[in-house]
Amino acid sequence: EKRKLTFAAFGVRQSTQEQNAFDAEDLAALLGDIETICNEAASKYSGRCLGMLGDRCIMVFGYPIAHEHASQRAVLTAFEVTSKHLEVSGPGYLHISCGIATGDTLVTSDGTGMPSLSGFSGPGVTQAITLSFMADQAEILVPAELATTLEGSFRVQAQAPLAQGAVAYRVISQDAANSHFDTSEMTNTLTSLTGRDREIARLFALWDKPKRGKGNAVHIVGEAGIGKSRLVHSFLRHVHAEPSQIMHFQGSAHHEHSAFHPVVGQLRRLLKISTSARHDEIQASVRAHLTQDPLASEQIESDLAAIILEASLGSQASSNI
């Protein structure tokens, strides 16, 4: 069958001299470590590891089950993989680099299970591998057409020229948008909400109660895709114009293995911490905010910073939390 799939290729960038410094056993161990890291990350974002092709680990997204935002899932996986480092003798440690590409793919399967890497034919695999060799350590490169798709969800930057005048783009970090509705608003592609006047009026009637000092809670229930989040988004856009404090906690199918994700998203917006911030930058932002609270302690500061950092890296929380 012919499918539009996203591929990611992972490996370390080394010179020929550096590669020759590894004996066969060390190189096999290094490649085994890369494959283990990739397998662990892929399972969190509905990706599949197809195995090693030379010294590159290849993943596919959108197969066998098609997923919305497969390319975004691939980038989130790449962020987690490239945040790891490999301990080796000589240079001390190496970071993993990544190339991601999307394209029409011919999938050949005997129907008995997941096809092997040789069962996927198309330009996506080749382009992803090429980009992974071009990427510096801990860098994620994508082609121009994929960069356009990712804009609004991630920050991208033109990086390196490719063949025939094309340009590779480096994915820097996740965008600060709270949801895909925010992204659509920034790109002027959000359509008007229609047919929900009664529900909007009901929400405003309920909103009047807390403004008069009466606590209130609203549950919006409905089938998946019926427009619950869109209704809330439209309502909150009106509420923003009034004196109010809005705390936004939202789950994500991309982060279903991170219990802290909704809390961390709110903390990042509150403390104005970018998704690419280092640990020392996160701790400085937390410290600056907590200095306003006389009950805050160094332990609370350390724990909050650790929660934000660990959730960002997709790993388990630190043992001191």
C-alpha positions in Angstrom: 0.0 0.0 0.0 1.0 3.6 -0.5 1.0 5.8 2.6 2.3 9.3 3.5 4.7 8.5 6.4 7.2 10.3 8.6 10.6 8.9 9.2 13.3 9.8 11.7 17.0 8.7 11.6 19.2 8.9 14.6 23.0 8.5 15.0 26.1 10.3 16.2 28.1 12.6 14.0 31.8 11.6 14.0 34.7 12.1 11.7 36.3 9.1 10.0 39.2 9.4 12.4 36.9 9.3 15.4 35.1 6.3 14.0 38.3 4.4 13.5 39.2 4.9 17.1 36.4 2.6 18.1 37.0 -1.2 18.0 34.2 -3.5 16.8 33.0 -4.3 20.3 32.8 -0.6 21.4 31.0 0.4 18.1 28.5 -2.4 18.6 27.8 -1.3 22.2 27.4 2.3 21.0 24.9 1.4 18.3 23.1 -0.9 20.8 22.7 2.1 23.2 21.3 4.3 20.5 18.7 1.7 19.5 17.7 1.2 23.2 17.2 5.0 23.7 15.2 5.2 20.5 13.0 2.3 21.3 12.1 3.7 24.7 11.3 7.2 23.3 9.4 5.8 20.3 6.9 3.9 22.4 5.8 7.2 24.1 4.8 8.9 20.9 3.3 6.0 18.9 6.4 5.6 16.8 8.0 2.3 15.7 11.7 1.5 15.5 12.4 -0.3 12.3 16.0 -1.2 13.3 19.5 -0.1 12.4 20.6 0.8 8.9 24.4 0.9 9.1 25.0 3.2 12.1 21.5 4.9 11.9 18.5 3.9 13.9 15.3 4.4 11.8 11.8 5.2 13.2 8.5 5.4 11.4 5.5 7.4 12.5 1.9 6.9 11.2 2.2 3.2 10.6 0.5 0.8 11.0 -2.1 3.1 12.6 -2.3 6.6 11.0 -2.0 9.4 13.6 -2.9 13.1 13.3 0.3 15.2 13.7 2.7 12.3 13.0 5.5 14.7 12.2 4.9 16.5 15.5 5.2 13.2 17.3 8.4 12.5 15.5 9.9 15.8 16.6 8.8 15.3 20.2 10.5 11.9 20.1 13.6 13.5 18.7 13.7 16.1 21.5 13.8 13.3 24.0 16.4 11.2 22.2 18.7 14.1 21.5 18.6 15.1 25.1 20.4 11.9 26.1 24.2 11.5 25.9 26.3 8.4 25.3 29.3 7.8 27.5 32.3 6.7 25.5 36.1 6.5 26.1 38.2 9.3 24.5 35.8 12.2 23.9 33.9 11.4 27.2 30.4 11.4 25.7 28.5 11.9 22.5 25.1 13.4 21.7 22.7 11.9 19.2 21.7 13.8 16.2 18.5 13.4 14.1 17.0 13.9 10.7 13.3 13.9 10.0 11.4 13.7 6.7 7.9 13.0 5.4 7.0 11.5 2.0 4.9 9.1 0.0 6.0 5.6 0.9 5.3 2.2 -0.6 4.8 -0.4 2.2 5.3 -4.0 1.4 4.0 -6.5 4.0 3.1 -10.2 4.1 0.3 -9.4 6.5 1.8 -11.3 9.4 3.1 -8.3 11.3 5.1 -5.1 11.2 7.2 -4.9 8.0 11.0 -4.7 8.3 12.9 -1.6 7.2 13.3 -3.1 3.8 9.5 -3.1 3.4 9.4 0.7 3.3 10.3 2.3 0.0 10.3 6.0 -0.6 12.3 9.3 -0.4 11.4 9.8 3.3 13.9 7.3 4.7 16.7 8.5 2.5 16.1 12.2 3.2 15.9 11.5 7.0 19.2 9.6 6.9 20.9 12.4 4.9 19.7 15.0 7.3 20.9 13.0 10.3 24.5 13.0 8.8 24.3 16.7 8.3 23.1 17.5 11.8 25.5 18.5 14.6 25.4 16.6 17.9 22.0 17.0 19.6 20.6 18.8 16.6 17.3 18.0 14.7 17.1 18.9 11.0 14.1 18.8 8.8 13.5 19.8 5.1 11.7 23.0 4.2 8.3 21.5 3.4 8.2 19.8 6.8 9.5 23.0 8.5 6.4 24.8 7.1 4.1 22.1 8.7 5.8 22.4 12.0 5.7 26.2 12.3 3.3 27.3 15.0 4.0 24.1 17.0 7.8 24.4 17.0 10.4 27.1 16.5 12.5 26.4 13.4 15.5 28.1 11.8 17.1 27.9 8.4 20.3 26.0 8.9 22.1 24.4 6.0 21.9 24.3 2.2 20.9 21.0 0.5 21.1 19.9 -3.1 19.5 21.9 -5.8 19.2 25.1 -3.7 17.0 23.5 -1.0 17.6 24.4 2.7 17.5 22.3 5.8 15.9 23.7 8.9 16.9 23.2 12.5 14.1 22.5 15.1 15.0 24.6 18.1 12.2 24.2 20.6 8.5 23.8 21.1 6.4 26.9 20.5 4.8 28.7 23.5 1.3 28.3 22.1 -1.1 26.7 24.6 -3.0 24.6 22.1 -3.5 24.1 18.4 -6.2 26.7 18.5 -3.6 29.3 19.6 -1.4 28.1 16.8 -4.3 28.5 14.3 -5.0 32.0 15.6 -1.3 33.0 15.1 -1.4 31.7 11.5 -4.9 33.2 10.8 -6.4 29.8 10.0 -8.8 29.4 12.9 -12.4 29.3 11.6 -15.3 31.0 13.3 -17.3 29.0 15.9 -20.8 28.5 14.6 -23.9 26.8 16.0 -22.9 27.1 19.7 -24.6 30.3 20.7 -26.7 28.5 23.3 -23.7 26.8 24.9 -21.7 30.0 25.0 -24.6 31.9 26.6 -24.9 29.1 29.2 -21.2 29.4 30.0 -21.5 33.2 30.5 -24.5 32.7 32.8 -22.4 30.4 34.9 -19.4 32.8 34.8 -21.5 35.5 36.4 -21.8 33.4 39.6 -18.1 33.5 40.7 -18.0 37.2 39.8 -20.7 37.6 42.5 -18.6 35.6 45.0 -20.3 32.2 44.5 -17.9 29.4 43.6 -18.8 27.3 40.5 -17.5 24.4 38.5 -18.6 23.4 35.0 -18.2 20.0 33.3 -18.4 19.9 29.5 -19.0 16.4 28.3 -19.2 15.0 24.8 -17.9 12.6 22.2 -14.3 13.0 21.0 -14.1 15.6 18.2 -17.5 17.2 18.9 -15.9 20.5 19.8 -15.5 20.7 23.6 -12.0 22.3 23.5 -13.0 24.7 20.8 -16.0 25.8 22.8 -13.9 26.4 25.9 -11.2 28.2 23.8 -13.9 30.6 22.4 -15.3 31.3 25.8 -11.9 32.0 27.4 -11.1 34.5 24.6 -14.1 36.6 25.9 -13.1 36.1 29.5 -9.6 37.4 28.9 -11.1 40.8 28.3 -12.4 40.9 31.9 -10.4 41.1 35.2 -9.6 37.5 35.8 -6.8 35.0 36.5 -6.9 32.0 34.2 -5.0 28.8 35.0 -4.9 26.4 32.0 -4.2 22.7 32.5 -4.5 20.6 29.4 -3.6 17.0 28.7 -2.0 15.9 25.4 -2.0 12.7 23.5 1.7 13.4 22.7 2.5 13.4 26.4 0.4 10.6 27.7 3.4 9.1 29.6 4.1 12.3 31.5 1.8 12.7 34.5 3.3 16.2 35.2 2.7 17.5 31.7 -0.5 19.7 32.3 1.1 21.1 35.5 4.4 21.8 33.8 2.7 23.6 31.0 1.0 25.9 33.4 4.2 26.5 35.4 6.1 27.3 32.2 3.5 29.9 31.2 3.4 31.4 34.7 7.2 31.6 35.1 7.8 32.4 31.4 10.2 29.5 30.9 10.9 28.4 27.3 10.9 24.8 26.4 14.6 25.0 25.5 15.7 26.5 28.8 18.6 24.8 30.6 18.4 23.6 34.2 20.1 26.6 35.6 17.8 28.9 33.7 14.7 27.0 35.0 16.0 27.2 38.6 16.7 30.9 38.3 13.1 31.6 37.1 11.7 29.5 39.9 13.9 31.2 42.4 12.9 34.7 41.2 9.2 33.9 41.5 9.5 32.2 44.9 11.3 35.1 46.5 7.9 36.8 46.6 6.6 34.0 48.9 7.9 34.1 52.5 6.9 30.4 53.0 9.0 29.1 50.1 12.1 27.1 50.8 15.2 25.9 48.9 13.6 22.4 48.9 10.5 23.7 47.1 12.6 25.6 44.7 14.7 22.5 43.9 11.6 20.3 43.5 9.8 22.7 41.2 12.8 23.1 39.0 13.3 19.3 38.9 9.7 18.7 37.9 9.8 21.1 35.0 13.2 19.8 33.8 12.4 16.1 34.1 9.0 16.4 32.4 10.7 18.4 29.6 13.1 15.5 29.1 10.4 12.9 29.2 12.1 11.0 32.0 10.9 9.9 35.4 10.8 12.5 38.2 13.9 12.9 40.3 14.2 10.8 43.4 13.9 13.8 45.7 10.4 14.7 44.5 
